[in-house]
Amino acid sequence: MPTDVSPARAREDRSRALELIKRLNASRMETVEPVLPLLFALNGKPYRLDDHFPFKALFRTRVPRKRVLKTARQVSKTCRVSGAQRVILADGRRVPGHELRVGDRVLAMDDRKRIVSSRVIDTVRTDPKPSLRIMTRTGVVMDLAETHPLLKLAGWTRAGELKVGDRVAAARRGGEFGDEAVSRDRIVLTAYMLGDGSCCNGNLNITTECAAVVDEIDESARSIGEDVTIRPKDGTSAVKVEFSRRAASPFVRWLGEDGTYGKHAWEKSIPAWVYRLSRNDAALFVSRLWATDGMIKANATRPDISYSSTSRDLAYDVKSLLLKFGIPTTVSQKEAGYKKPDGTYVRCRDAYIVRIETRDGWRRFLAAFDVPGKPPVDIRDVEERNNRDTIPKEVGGLIKEIGSSIRWKHSNSLLSVGLRRTIEYAPTYGKLQRYVDHFREHCGGHPRLRELEDLVDGDLLWDEIESIEPIEAGECWDVTVEGCHNYLLDGVVSHNSTYIACSTTLTSARIPHSKQLIVTPLFEQVRRFSVNYVQPFIDESLIKPLIVDTTCNQSVLQRTFINKSLQIFSYAYLSSNRVRGIGGVYWTKIDEFQDMDAVHVPIIVETMSAAPKPWGLLDMAGTPKGFENPIQVAWENSSQAEWVVKCREAACGHWNFCSAEFDLLKMIGPAHRGIGPRSRGGVPGTVCARCQKPIDPRDGTWLHRFRNLSGEKADADDREALIEDRRHMFQGFHIPQVIMPMHYEDPIAWATLNGKMRGLNNTSPAVFHNEILGESYDMGSKLLTLQELKDACVLPWKNRQSKILDLPQHKRDDYRLTVLAADWGGGGGDGVMGNTEATRRRRISFTTLAWMGIRTDGLIDVLWGIRLLTPNDHAREAMDAKRCIDETRPKYFPHDFSGAGALRETLLMQAGVNPDMLKGFVYGALATDKWYQPVPGVEGDKRPHVRIDRTYSLTLTIQAIKAGKIRFFQFDHGGENDMGLLHDFLALTEEKVETNRSDVYLIRRLTAFSDDFAHAVNLGAIALWKATGAWPDLGGLVKRSPSSVGGGRFD
């Protein structure tokens, strides 16, 4: 519940919310959206859909029987639990990522490349993932999942796509000082003990050669009532200061509280309270620590300011602490040892050396710290020429783009100020500042100038990757950071289903005794969903006391409510046995549906078989992958709603369809500085696909591709007209990132999206389509789009498979020739379960017939078709085919001659079909100069037939469809229980296969769909063209001219 609401206001809101719930249950409201901010809050703010407007349609009170959400998403960001890397908290302290808790504040990078603090809003452990160990020049070692992104200059890049030499963003400065009051004596003594002290094996002493240090230790010890003994160390010039080990000693108590007492030198680390000190006290601590094992030495060309320790944690703690002072460092590991008087070399523990980097870092260090016994050195005042503290050379592209906008004259040219338009090397920060100053003067309004300014003024340096090696897959952790969605791993910048959670909680609150089942593929996914999404909606609900109390079970896998409603959380990746036995479920919701095995879905759905009406609802949500993915198959059978936005320009008025098939890619406008919310004077990044003027997706609405199909009275055979409105039965919603304000109203997010569209950051087309556009993508592309197929459905009648089209004689006279083409089916299971037509067709290929005719003008009409559902009964298929031949009276019966085709041909002849009518075709790969090859019969063997190139012939037929030369009856796809015939064309994809000689294009079938009718039409079209010689003129759309085959007879 929001904490800034008065008790009186809370009571008023609670009463109003309860009244709204009563109205909802009485069905007097069309949508539950007004209730959401009164019932729920997230992160202390009322839950509203203002910036998630496409989801408003999902909160209507009339819910369809089934619904699928095909959405874009963010990339996974996971690190190894066992890795040595640490996340840096807001105060500079380093902690293992898996120890982070929701509410912790960590260092992160904002959109101006400044290091800020941000709150952790989600943490979770994940299953083992393929992992890499990445080491950078500054000494950072990270164990990361291959999917974990790091920031390059071009954008976020997955660890698995990085290579040695790449430069990733790291922090130059960052961290907040505190105000914790700690005595000067404790600060001084703790620093000296960490550096030069021994507090184990019965020892408690500090050894040093510096008299000033000895005096300060003695003074601080006496100040806290400690008696110390000072004595020379045998055989050296050092002095040992020994402390009392009595339990009542304040110093011993301090060391115990810090966890330092009893630890060896290589086990030490900086206590947590040091990070909460003020700037002056923190400087005191660092200066005293540097007095122990630190060095400040003047060399010929550059000073050596470094600190050495055998403790890795202590070295990286020092690096993190110096980050708060804006001092960049590197950490290197060095072998350590010494020689005995007899010359024998003794190996010691390796040393970790923290070395101050850059001229600016040296100056900052010497200005901030007064180190006892180590006087400062002079730093020459010359221009920085460090070839490592630079901006990656890729910034040259941005410099060139901005510079090209200036109309050059000698007085304003880059050469006039000693700069180049095309850079040859990675520029220093000083040189980039000169570019910025020049551009501010001559093209200050350039939309990308801010990107250069951020590189100069931000808090980043660019660390080079020195090594990448694969390591064993291990358990990983994942963390989400509010706002910034990134965090610092030892200084390196690293990146980071609300609807289902909200609707689930709302349903439980308003429907007594309701039962909901939430399923994901993996346990960790459902655990995360329950704990990090559903739980906050309950905890922050305005009416929490009215929906849960101490008697309610609020475990991870089951949540109960006062009104006896129940939420069950389960997972079904390898098996659906966990949901067996669950019954009476009102509403099932499957998240991450793209990773679900479709075999388990019927069993999950069966849990709702006893649900009272009007319940028994199913929601599926996820990010698509390939065309054969479960979520894409569900989408194909849904209403397929797309967000549409009308252009407000009077001269345009174009309706923009937010789908890659139509306008979505053209709606991605260029990045510029003016992008922002309209309420603040900004313009959206989205543009009209036609006129390229800005448009705001907020002005859009949902449009379902498959709308009401029952607008006319139908007879018993008109299956299409009997289909209920898909908008009410099976809704589908496509939600790409492009239409979300968090992207198109944010200039940085929009620039990143633009870069990914161009392939920057190694973003592949598949990743861009899946993750950004929320679209399915395969290596192959569909030969025919849904719209192209619908455009070809121009014949005025509907196809009734149960009744052959009655074509009057005067209509038959319009056709020069008719054929009845067959693609024979066959058995073969693939383990797919289910009783819908879609799942039956995935198991078995069915014989399909197509009655076709060619007109005098060369157009081919597909008059009628049927799918025979008897795949293994060859005799019955022959009887059915003979009946169709008798009624359609075709000139020829072209058919698939491969496999059992010869047997079926024999059965047809035995049934009385004229052998001259039967024309067999066999698919095969032919020479490049031929695609159609007659094969003579062999006595006692096969009859004569024709071999045709599968890819070429299908390409020819598809191009003819696109050109309007093949026409169909009305589109007959009515959903997963009435797939129709024409939908088979959408199963064909073209895939490029690389060979040693050249690229070969092959046509394949998506295994989730049938392509039988497409092949029947293909054989029929080839037969009609061959028999008449009326080969289509496709204007070079196919590589080889089909007319070379000739026509007039089959031979």
N, C-alpha and C positions, 0 to 999 in steps of 0.2 A: 504494500500500500504506500502511496506517496506520503512522505513524512511532513510535507509542508501544508497539509490540509487540517483545518481546525476541527475539533470534535463535532461541533454543531453542523459544519458543512459536510462532514463525513456521514452523519446520521441522515441529513437531507439527501445526499447522493445515494446512500444505501436504500432509502425508501423509494427513490425514483428508479433505481436499478431493479428493485424487486417488482415494481409496477410494470416496468418494461418486460421483464421476464414473463409475468402473467399474460401480457398482451401477446408476447411471442408464442407462448403455449396455446393461446386461443386463436392463433393464426390471423391476428389483426395487423401484422406488420409484414411488409414484403422483404425486408432485410434486417439483419441483426447488427449492421454496422453502427447505428447510433448507440447501441448498448456497450460496445467494446470499451471506449474510454471510461465508462462508468463502472465497469466490472473489473478491468484488468489494467495493470501497469507493468512496464518494463524499464529497468534502470531508474526507477523513481518517477517516471513520466507516464501519463495516461497513454494507453496503447491506441494509436490511431492509424488509419490507412492512408493519410494524406500523401505520403511519399511512396506508398505501395498501392496506388490506385488500381492497377490491373487485378489485384486480389479482391476488390470489392464484390465482384460477381460471385465469388466463392462463398460469400456470407449471406446469400439470399435464403429465405426460409423454405422455398421450394427446392429441394435437393434432388438431383437425378439419381437413378439407380446406380450408375457407375460414373466415375469421373477420373480423368487422367491429366496430370500437370506435367508438361514437358518444358523444363526450365533450364536456364543457364546457371552457372555456379562459379565459386572461387576454387582455386587450386588448393590441394592438400599441403599442409605445412607441418612436417613431423621431424623430430630429432631423436637420436638414439638415447634411451634411458641411461645406458652405461657410458655414454660419451663423456669426455673430459671437459667439454665446453660448459659455460655457465651463462645464465641470463643475468644481465645487469639491472638491478633494481633502481628505483628513482634516486636513492641516496648513494648509489655507486657500489653497493654491496653485491657480490656475486653469489648466486644460488643455483643449484641444479634445476633444470626446467621442470622435472617431474615433482619437485617440491613446491612449485608455485601453487597458490590458492586463489580462487576467485576473489577479487577485491584488492589483491596486491598491485602496487604501482611499479611499472617497469619503464626503462628508457626506451623510447621509440623515435622514429623519424616522421615529421609531419610533411605536408605537401610542399613546403618551401625548403625542404632538406635541412631543417633544423632539428636538433635533438631535444625532445620534450619528454615529459612523463605522461603515461597513460595507464588506464586501469585494465587489469585482466578480467575478462568476462566469461572465459570458458577454458577449462583445462581437461585433458582426457588422455589416457594411455590407449595406444592402438596396437593392433596385431603386428607381428614382425614384418618388416618391409626390406626390400633390397636397399643396401646402405653403402655410403662412401665415406672415406676419411679425407678431408680437405685441409691442407696446411697453407697458410699465407705467409708473405714475406715478413709481416710484423710478428710472426710467431703464433698466431691463432691456429688452433687445431680443433676441427669440428667433425663430429660423426653425425651425418645427416642421412635421412631417407633420400632416395634418388628424386623424389617428387618435391623435396623441400626447396623453396625458391630463395635465391640471394639476388641483391640488386646490382645490376650493371648499369653503365651509363645509358644503354638503350632500353632498359626496363628490367622487370623481374625475370629471372631465368632459373629454371629448375636445376638442381644440383647435378642431375644426370646429364644435362646438356652443357655444362661448363667444361672448360679445358684449361690446361696449364698455360699461364700467361694472361688469362683473363683477369680483369681488375674489377673487384667488387667493392661496394661502398662500406666504409667503416667510419666510426665516430672519431672526430678530431677533438671534440670537447663534449661534455655532457655530465649531468648529475647535479643534484641539489644539496647544498649544505644545510645543516640543521642548527639547532640552538641548544642542544643538550649540554647541561652544566657538568663538567668533569674537572676535578682538581688538576692543577698544573703538574703536581707531583706524580699522579697516576699516569698522565700522558707521557711524561719524560721517562719514567722508570719502565713502562710497558714497551716503549719504542726501543730503549737500549737492551732490554731483555730479549725481545724478538730478534734483534740483530746480532748481539755479541754475548748473549746470556746462555747459561746452562741450568736447566731446572729439572733434570731427571737423574736417575742412578745415584741418588743421595746428594746431588749437587744443587746449589742455588747461588750462582755467582755471575758476574759480568766481567769480561776480560777486555781491556782496551789499552792502547798505547798513548792516547791523547789525555794530557793532564787536565784540559778544560772539561773533558767528559767525566773524568774521575771526580773532579770538584763538584760538578752538577749532580752526579749520582749521590755523592756523600751528603750534599745539602738537602736533596729531596728525601733521602732516607731518614735523616735526622728530623725533617719536618713532620714525618708521619710516625715518629717514635721508634724508628728502626735503628738498632746498633749494627754497624757494618765493620768488617775487618778488611783493611787494605794491605795487600802484601805483593811483592814482586812475583812474577811467574818464572819458575826455574828455567834458566837457560835462555831467556828472551828479555827484551826490553819492555815487555808488556806488564801491566799491573792488573791484579785480580781483586775485584771487590766482592767480598763474600757476605751473604745475608743470613739471618737466622731462619731456620726452617720450622720454628714453633707454629702450631696451628693458629694461635691467636694473632699472629703477625698480619697486619693489614696487607702487606705486599703479597704474602702467600694466599690470603683470601681473594685478592684481586686476580691473581693468576689462576686460581681455581674457578672463579666465575667466568673468566674468559676462555676456559678450556685449554690454557697454555701449560699449566703445571703438569709435569710428568712427561711432556712431549719432547722428542728429539728435534734437532734443528730442522731436519727435512720434513717434519710434520706440522710446523708452525703456520699460522695464518693470522691475518689482522682481525682483531675482535670486532664484533658488530657495532659497538658503541662508537668506534672511531669514525664511522661513516655518518654518524648523527651529530658530529661536532660542527661548531661554527668554522668559517673559513680560517680565522686566525689560529684557532686551536688545532685544526687539521694541518695547517702549515707547520705548527710547532712539532706535531707528531712526525711528519715526513722529514723535517730537518734533522731531528734526533735519530730517526731510523737511518738516514743517509750518513750520519756520522759514524755508523758502525761498519757496514760493508759497502758503503758507497764510494764513488770516485768523482772528483772534479779535477780534471787535468787538462792543461793547455798543450795541444799538439801544433805541428807546423801549419796545418791547413784548417783544422777544425778541433774544437774541444772534445774531450771524452767525458761525458757526464753519464754515469751508469751506476747501477746497483746490482750486487750479486748475492744469490742465496741458493742453498741446496734444496730449498722448499719450492716446488712448482706453484703451489697455492699462494705462498707469500709473494712470489714474483708477480703473478697475475693480479693479486690484490693491489700491489703497488701500482701496476699499470692502470687499474681501474680507478684508484684514488687520484692519480695524476690527471686522469681524464677530467675530473671535476675542476682542475685548474687550467684546462685547455692546453695540456702539454701532451703531444703525441709521442708514443714510445714504440719500441720493438722489444720482443722477448726472444732470446736465442738460447739454445741448450749447448753447453760446452763440456767436453770431457775434462775432469779435474784429477789432480794427483800431485805427488811430490817425490823427490829423490832422497833416499837415506844417505848418510855419510859414506857408506860403502858403494854408492852409485846405484843401488837397487831402486827401481821405480815402483811406487805404491799407488795403485788406483784408488781414488776416492769417489764419493757420489758426484754425479754430474752437477754442474752449476747452471743456474738459470740467470741470465744477465738481462736486466732491464736497461735499455739504452735510450736516452732522450734523442728525439729526431728533430730535424729542421732548425734553421737559424732562429725562427720565431720561438720554437720550443726551448732552446737554450736560454734566450733572453727571459722568457717567462719563468723558467726555473730559477735563475739567478736572482730575479727580482722578488720571487715569492718566498725563497727559503734562505735562511742564514744558518749554514751548517757548521757546527763547532769543529775546529781543527781542519777545515777544508775551505780555504779562502776562495772567493770567486775569481774567475779568469775574464780577460777582455774578449769581447766578441766584436770582430771587425764589422763596420757598418758598410756592407757591400750588398749588391743585389743578389737575391737568392738564386742559385744555379743548381739546386738539388734536382737530379734527373729522376728521383723516385717520388718526391712529393709534388706530383703533377696531376693534371686532369687528363683522362684517357684521350688519345689522339682522335677518337671518334667525334669529339666535340668540334672538330674541323668542319664537319658537315653542317652543323648548326651555324657556325661562324660564316660559312660560305652562303648559306641561305639568307641570313640577315643582311650580309654585305651586299648581296645581289639586288636588294631593294633600294639601294642608294644610287642615284644618278651621279656617277663619279666625275669629279673635277679634280684637278691637281690639289686644290686647297682642302678638299674634304676626303681625299683618298687615304687608304690605309698606309700606303707607301710614304705619304707625307709625314706620318708620325712613327715611321720605322716598323710597321707591321705588314704581314703578308696576308693576302686574301686566302691563299691555300697554305695551310700549315704543314710542315714536314715532320715535326716532332710533337710529342705531348707537351702542351704549354704549362708553365708554372702558374701559380695563382696570381702572381704579380703581373705576368704578361696577359692573362685573361682579363684582369682588372683594366688594363689599358684598352683592350678591345671593347669592354663594356662602356668605359668612359667615352670612347669615340662614337659608339653606336647611340648612346644616350643623347649625344649632341646632334647627330645627323639623321637618326631614324628612331627617335625615342618612342614612337607609337607602334613599333613592330610587335605583333602578337607573341613572338617567341623570344623577345629580348629578356623577358622575366626568367626564362630558363637559364640563360647565361648568368643573370644576376644572382639567381639562387645558388649556382655552382660556386660563385665567388663568395657570397655572403653566408652561405650555409655552414653547417657544422661537420661536413664530411671530408674524409680523405679517401683515396682510392687504392685499396690494398691489392697486391698482385698475388694470384694463386701460384704457389710453387710446386705443389704436388697434389695428385688425386689418385687414390687407390681404393678399389672395392674391398669391403670388409663383410664379414658374415652378417646375414640379416638378423636383426634383433628387435626386441620390443621397443617401441617408440613412444614419444609423448607429443601432444599437440596442444597449442595454446592460442587463444583468440584474444586480441587486444582491442579495446574499444577505440573507435575513431581511426586510429592510425593503421591497425591491422598489421603491425610489424613490431619487432623488438630487437634488442642488441644481444648477440651471442659473443661474449668477450670482446665487444666493440664492433663486431660486424653486423650490419643491418640485415635482419632476417624477417621474412613475411609470415603472415597468419593465413528453417522448416517450421519457420515460426507459425505459418498458417495452420499446419496440422496440429501443432501444440495448442494453439488458441481455440480452434474449433472443437478439439477433443475435450478440453476443459469446460468450454461453454456447454457442450452437450451433456456432460456429466452433471453440471450445475442445474440445468433446466429440465432434464428428463429423469424422474425418479425410476429406480430399478433398471436403468439402461446399462447395457454391457457393450464396451468397445474394445476392439483388438487392434493393437499397433504392432506391425511386423516389419523388421528389416532383415537383410541377409545375414549380418553378423551380430553377435552379442554386444560387442563394443559400440556398435552403432545404435542399438536400441537402448543400451545403458546411458549413452550420452544424450539421446533424445529425451529419455525420462528425467534424468537429473538436471540437464542444462537448458531444457526448453519447457517441458511440462511443469516441473517443480517451481520455476520462477513465476509462472502464470498463477499458480495456486498461492504461493507465498505472498505475492504482491497484489492479490485480488482485493478489491474494496469490500467484498462480502465474504472474505475468508472465514470469519466466525460462523457464517451461516451454511457453509458447504463442507467444512472439515472440522473435526475436533480431535481430542486425544484418543478417542476410541477408534478412529479411522486408521486403516493400514496405509502407510505412505512409503512402502518399500520400492526398490528400483523396478521390479517386475510386476508389481500389482499396487494399485491405488484405489481405496474405497472412499466413499463420501457419505455424509449424514443421510442423504435421501436414498441410500442403498444402491446408488449407481456404482459401476465398477469399470476400471481401466486395466487391461491385461497387456503386458509387453512381452513380445517373444521374437524369435529369430529363426530363419529357415533358409540357410545357405546350402548345406549338403543334404538336409533332411527336413521334412515337414512334420515329423512325428511329434514335435513339441506342441503343435496346435491340435493334434487329434484328441478328441474327447471334449474339446471346448465347444459348447453349444449355446444357442440363444443369443448370439452376438448381434447387436443392433447395427453396428457400423464398423467395418474393417478398413484400416488405413495402412497401406504398404509404402514405406519410404525407401529411398535408394532403389527404386524398382528396376533400374537399368542393370543392377547386379543380381537380380533375383532370377532363379531358374524357373522358367514358365511351367515346368512339370509340377511345381508345388502349388501353383495358384489355385487350381480347382479344389485341392484339399483345404486350402485356407478359406476359400469362398464357402465351402460346405459348412463352416462353423456358423453361418447365418441362415441355414436352412429352416430353422425353427423360429426365426425372428418374427415378431408381430408386424403386421402392416401398419404404416407404410415403410417400415424399416427394412433392413437387409441391404445396406448401402455399402459401396466399395469405392475408396479413393486410392489412386496410385500416383506417386510423385517421384521424380528423379530427373537426371540429366541424360539426354540421349547419347548413344555411341554410334553404332552402325545401323544400317537399315533393317538388320535382322534382330536387333535388340528388342527385348520384351516391351519396353516402353514405346518404341516406334511401332511395333505391331499393334499395341493398344491404341495408339494415336490414329493409325490407319482406319480403325473401326469406330472412332469417335466422331463427334460433330465437328472437330477440327476448327475451333474458334481461333481467329487471328485478330490481333489488335489493329484497328484501322484508324487513320488520322486524316482528316480532310484539310488540304492546304487552304489557308485563309486569304491567299492572294486572289483578288477578283478575277484577274486574267488567267488564273490557273484552275483552282478548285479541284485538283486531283486528289482522289482518295488513295492514300498510301497504305498498302498492305504490308504489315511488319513480318514478312516471311521472306526467306532467302530465295524462294521460288519466284517472288514478285519484286518487291521494292526495298527490302531490308538493307541490303548492301549499299544501295544508292542513297539511303537515308543517313548514312554515317558521314556527316559533314567534316570539314577540316578542323583541326584544333586551333584555337586562337584565345587571346586574353579576355575577350568580351563574354566568354561563356559563363553563365551563372543563372540563378533563379530570376524569373520575371519580376518577382516582388522586390528585388534589389537592383533592378535596372539591367539585368543581364539577359542574354539570349541563349536558347538551348543549342546544344551541339548538333541535334538532329535537323535534317533539312528535307524539303520536299524532293522526292525522287525525280519529278519532272522539271520544276523550275529552279530547284536548288536554293530556295529561300527558306529561312528558319521556320520550323514548325514545332509545336510543343505537344508531345504525346499525351499530356494531360487533357487535351481537347479531343481525344479519341474515344473509341467504344469497341466492344467486342462484336465481331461478325462471324457467325458460324457458316462454314462452307456447306455443311449438310444440314439443311433446315427442314421445315415441315414437308414430309413426303406423302402425307395423307390428306391432301387437299381435295381429292375427288373420290367419288364413290367407286369402289372396285369390286370386280367379281372374284370368285374364289380362286381363280388362277393368277390374278394380278398380285404377285407376292410383293412387289415394290410398293404398291399403294397401300398394302396392309401394314407396312412398317410404321411403327410409331415415331413421333417426332424425336430425332436423335438428341436434340437439345434438352429434352426432358428425360431421356433414357440413358444416354452415354455422352456426357460432355467431355470435350477435350480443350485445354487451354495451353497456348504456347507463349512463354514469357521470356524473351531475350533480355540481355543486359541493356541493350540499346534503348529500351523504352522506360528504363528506371531512372528517376531523378538523381540518384546517387552517382550516376555515370554521366548523363547528358547535361547536368547542371554543375558539374565539377570540371574545371579546365584541365587539371592534372589527370584525373581519371579518364577524361575524354581523349587527352593526348596519348595516354597509355593504350587505350582501346584502338586508336588509330594506328599506333605503332605495331600492335599485334596483328592488325588486319594486313599490314604490309610485310609481315613475316619477321619483324624485329623480335629480339629476344628468343630467336629460334622457334617462334610460334608456328607450328605446322598448320596447314589448312584444316586438318581434322580437329586439332585442339581448338582452333578459333571457332569452327562451326559448333563443336560440342559445348565448350565452356563459356563462350561469349554469346553466340547466337542462339544456343539452346536447340540446335538443329542436328539431325542425324547426319553422319558422314562416313562414307566407305572409300576404300581405294578406288572402287569403280563408281561410275556415275550412272544414274538412271537414263535409259535410252529415250523414254517418253515420260513427260510430266503428267500429272493428273489433269491440269488444265488443257494441255494439248490433246489428251485423250478425250476429254469432255467436248472439246471443240469439234472433234470428228464425229460426235454422236448427233447427226443432223437428220437422220431418217425419222419420220413422224410416228413410228409405232414402237411399242415396248416389246421386249423379248419375253415370251412365256415358254419356258423349257418344257412344260407339260403338254403343250399344244403347238404343233408345227404351224408356222405362218401360212394362212390361206391367201395365196397370191393369185388374184384373178388373171385370166389369160391375157387381157389387154395390158396388164402390168408386166407379165412375163415377156411380152413382145418388146419391152423396152431394153431387154438384155440380149446381147449377141450370143452369150453362152453362160451357162450356170454350172457350178461344180458343188459337190458336197465333200468337204475335206475332213480328214480324220487324223487326230494325233492319238495313237493308242496309249493306254495307260498301263500301269503295272504295280505290283505290290512292293513292299519294303518298308519296314518300320524303322524309325529313328529314335525310339524311346519317348516320343511325345505323348503325353496323356491328355485326356479331355474329350468331351463329347460335342463340342461345337464344330461347325463345318470347317472353320479355320484349322483346328487341330487335327481333324480327320485328313484334311488335304496335306498337312505337313507329313503325315505318315505314309500316304499312298498317292500315287499319280493316277488320275482317272482319264478314261477315254473321253475325248471331247470332239464334237462335230461342229462344223461351220458351213452353213449354206450361203454361197456367195455367187454374185453375178456381175459380169462386166458389161457396161452400157456401150452404146455406139460412140459416145464421146470419150471413151477410155476410162471413165470412172468405175471403180469397183465398189459395189454395195454388199455389206455383210448383212444378209437378210434375217438370219435366224441362227441360233446355236443351242447346243444342249451338252450337259455333262452327264455321262452314264456312270452310275454309282455301282458298277459291278466289275471291279478291276481284274479279278482272277477267273471270272466265268466267261471264257472265250466264246463258247457256243451261244450264250445268251447275248453277248455283245454283238455277235454276228447277226443274230435275229433282229436286235434293235436297229442295227445299222441298215439291214435289208429293209425294214419297215420305213425308215427315214428315206432311203433311196427311192422306194416305191412312191412315197408321197411327194417328194421334192422333184423327182424326175430330172436329175442333173445329166449333163453330157459326160462328165468324168467324175471319178471318185479317187482323187489324189489322197494318198495316205502314207503314214510312216511305215516304211518297209523294214526297218531294223528290228532286232530282237524277235518278238513273236509276231511281227507284222506279216511275215510270209505265211505263218499258220493261219492268221485271221483272213488273209486274202484267199487261202484255200477254202476256208469255211464259207466265205461269201460266194465263191464260185459254186460250191456244193449246194448253196441255198438258192442258186439260180441267177446270180448276178452275171451279166455279160462280162467275160474276161477283158474285152477291149475297153471297157469303162474303167477298169482298175489301173491306176498309175502309181507305182511305188516310188518313194523318195527316200534316200539315205543321206544323212548328214555326214560330212567328212571334210578334212582339210585338203584343199586342192592346190595345184600350182598357181602362182601369182597371175598367170595369163589366162586362167580358166577358173570359172566358179560353177559351171554347169556341165556335167559329163555323163552322157548316156552309157549304161552298162548293159551289154547284150546278155541274154539269158543263156544258160548252159543246160544242155539236154540232161534231164534227170535231176537237175538241181534247181536253182532259183530262176524265176521268170525275169524278163527284162525289167530294168528299173533305172532310175536316174540318181546319180550322186551329185549333191550340191554342197557348196561351201556354207557352213552354218552361219558364220559371222557375216559374210557378205550378203547372203539372202535375207537375213533378219534385218540388217542395216538398210537394205533396199526397201523392204516392207515398211519399216518404221519411218523412213524418210518420206515414203509415199503417203503415209498417214498424216505426217506433219504438213505435207504439201496439199492436203485436202483431196488426194486422189483415191483414198480408201475411206469409205464412210460406214458408219455403224448405226444400229438401232439405238434407242435412248439408253443413257448410262444406267447400268443395272446393279451397281454395288450398293447393298443396303445394310451393311454391318457384318459383324463376325458370324452371325447366324444366317446370313444371306449374302455370300461373297459375290454372287453373280459370275459373269464370264469375262467382262472387259477388264476387270481388275487384274487379270493375269498379265496384261502388258506391263504393269508397273513392277513386276518381279524381275524384269530384264535389266541388267546393268552391263556397262562396258568397262572393262578393266585393261589397263596397259601392263604388259609383261615384257620386261627387258631381256633380250637375248644377246648373244655375242655379236650378231650381225646388225640387228636393228630392233626397234620396239614393235611388238606385236600386240594388236588389240583383239581381245577375246570378249565374247558375250557370255555372261554367266547368269545363273538364276539365284535369287535370294532364297535361301532354304526355308524361310518362314512362309513363303508364298508359292502358289502354283503358277506355271506358265503354259499349261496345256493348250488353252484356247489361242494363245499367241502363236503357237507353232501350227495349230490347225489353220489359222488365217494365213500364216506365212506360206504353207504348202498350197493352199487354195489360190493365193495371189500369184505365185510362181506358175502354177498350172494355167491360170487364165491368161497371163501375159504370154506364156509360151504358145498356147493353143491359138491365140489371136494375133500374135506378133505385135501387140499394142503395148510395148514396153514403155514405162513412164519416162518422161523427160524431166529429170530432177535438177537440171542446171548445174551439174558438176558436184552435187552433194554426195555422190558416191565415187570412189576412185576409178572404178572400171565401168565402162558403159555396158548396161545389160543387153542392149539391142544386138550386140555381136552374137548372142545366142540364137537369134532368129526366131521364127515362129511358124505356125501352121500345122505342125504335128509333133508328137512325142517320138523321139528316137534316141 
